[in-house]
Amino acid sequence: MRIVLDAMGSDNCPVPDVEGAVQAAREFGDTVILVGDETRIKAELAKYPTAGLPIEVVHASQTITMEDTPSKIVKGKPDSSIHVGLQLVEDGKADAFVSCGNTGAVLAVATTVKIRRIQGIHRPALSSIVPFGERHVVLIDIGANADCKPEWLIQFALMGSVYVEKALGRQNPKIGLLSNGEEEGKGNELIKSTLPLLINSGLNFIGNIEPKEMLEGHADVIVSDGFVGNMVVKTLESTSSMAFAQIKNVAMQSIRGKLGGALLKPLIGGIRKKFDPFEIGGAPLLGVNGVVIIGHGRSNAYAVKNAIRQARLAVSGDIVNTIRQGLNRPTPTPDQ
């Protein structure tokens, strides 16, 4: 397997990107192709014993920043690490692309310039793999499409279901539609229009799902529009960070608290690790004509390695072809 890594992606690039690539090449044995500023990449690689490791370097003369606009990204930086990396996938020279860089840039280049959409997909969707209850759940969409149509959400459900089954190894995934109530009459017009389509979709749809049931892991795939999904993910991340900070602050206010905190530290550490996004590393951009994994900009080497692991799972699960095959079955429309 050959996996491209955008070495200029993370906030502290190329340091964690290169170290994560070295870890992945050593642990998984697959070829990691580092794309970006060749001089900087090789300077970082020189810090590690890489003899015999399947690591390659491909130069890209331009780097995309968080300040770049979509138009500048697509047209003004054709030799960026994102363009060059996705071109390798498009040309069949690599099996997947991983980046911890500008999410909007990856989305723009992947959907309009390089590998583009799978034929029949209305809109690609960003996903997030989140620990809910005792399992990891795919939340889709989390920001690619703020305003959606019902038929788009049906495809989000299909793509999320495919990913859970093929990459996460969970058969017949349960799908829930995020709403403000379980009853069929609840929700805004988008939810009300989508509900009957999901009921008749042939997917394992369990109905509307409220945030409480979502957090308890009642479904394997949570479907929403990108605006709501983005707010949910950001709220979850900030809430967990705030909760752990508050626990630490309270524990440090008294001798009793410090003693209790010391006793509970291993347990709290285990809980914190469960909610750490670096444990997953990255999540797929679904609906494009290749495997694309997007990680956090603040990723460390461990997160980069795990993002590469997610790419391996997606390639092994053949998610692109499985989504393509899933589109061949009849799907309901709002008129049906």
Buried (B, 14 or more C-beta within 10 A) or exposed (E): BBBBBBBBBBEEBBBBBBBBBBBBBBEBEBBBBBBBBBEBBBEBBEEBEBEEBBBBBBBBEBBBEEEBEBEEBBEEBBEBBBBBBBBBBBEEEBBBBBBBBBBBBBBBBBBEBBBBBBEEBBBBBBBBBBBBEEEBBBBBBBBBBEEBBBBBBBBBBBBBBBBBBBBBEBEEBBBBBBBEEBEBEBBEEBBBBBBBBBBBBEBBBBBBBBBEBBBEBBBBBBBBBBBBBBEBBEEBBEEBEEEBEEBEEEBEEEEEBEEEBEEEEEEBEEBBEEBEBBBBBBBBBBBBBBBBBBBBBEBBBBBBBBBBBBBBBBBEBBBBEBBBEBBEEEBBEEEE
